Amino acid sequence: MSDHEVEDLVEQSVRVLDAWYPPDERRVRDWIGSLYRYQERFDCSLTYGRVEDVLLRRGFAPEQSGQDGAPLVDALRAVAVAARETGDRELIAEWYDLEPELCALYDLGGDGADDITY
């Protein structure tokens, strides 16, 4: 997966989190931070502008991405639930392509996602 694809994947994940979880769900901000911390591992451009409306609405500031927050697996679980509930199975598949071991270990997007409640 190219760095550009990682940028797109993070953007899509931020959008699906925002679309599925209620506006007052404070964990979304931490999950977004986890996704951006993950993106920083790649040679990616700054992509905050793509979802600036979501970041502002969710109370996320770009400088928060380097701070402690939710573990990546928690963010991916939340993305898997939101993607499943909104019918975006392709998003889950893309995370499996990028992080197959992590996704398989936690059964993200599989039957185990049915047991996750947020």
MOCOR-V685136 format. One record per backbone hydrogen bond with DSSP energy under -0.5 kcal/mol. NH is the residue of the N-H (numbers start at 1). CO is the residue of the C=O. E is the energy in kcal/mol with one decimal. If there is no record, write none. Layout:
# MOCOR-V685136
NH,CO,E
NH,CO,E
This chain:
# MOCOR-V685136
6,2,-1.7
7,3,-2.1
8,4,-2.1
9,5,-2.5
10,6,-2.6
11,7,-2.4
12,8,-2.8
13,9,-2.2
14,10,-2.6
15,11,-2.3
16,12,-2.4
17,13,-2.2
18,14,-2.3
19,15,-2.3
20,16,-2.0
21,17,-2.3
25,22,-2.1
26,24,-1.1
28,25,-1.2
29,26,-0.8
30,26,-0.8
31,27,-2.5
32,28,-2.6
33,29,-2.0
34,30,-2.0
35,31,-2.1
36,32,-2.3
37,33,-2.4
38,34,-2.2
39,35,-2.3
40,36,-1.8
41,38,-1.8
42,39,-2.0
44,42,-1.9
50,47,-1.3
51,47,-0.5
51,48,-1.2
52,49,-0.9
54,51,-0.5
55,51,-2.6
56,52,-2.6
57,53,-2.1
58,54,-2.5
59,55,-0.5
59,56,-0.9
60,55,-2.8
64,61,-2.9
65,62,-1.6
66,63,-0.7
67,64,-1.6
74,71,-0.8
75,71,-1.7
76,72,-2.8
77,73,-2.2
78,74,-2.2
79,75,-2.5
80,76,-2.7
81,77,-2.4
82,78,-2.5
83,79,-3.2
84,80,-2.5
85,81,-2.7
86,82,-1.7
87,83,-0.6
87,84,-1.0
88,83,-3.1
89,87,-1.0
91,88,-0.7
92,88,-1.0
93,89,-2.3
94,90,-2.2
95,91,-1.8
96,92,-2.1
97,93,-2.1
98,94,-1.8
99,95,-3.3
103,99,-2.5
104,100,-2.5
105,101,-2.6
106,102,-1.7
107,104,-0.9
108,103,-2.5
110,107,-1.2
113,110,-1.4
114,111,-1.5
115,112,-1.3
116,113,-1.2
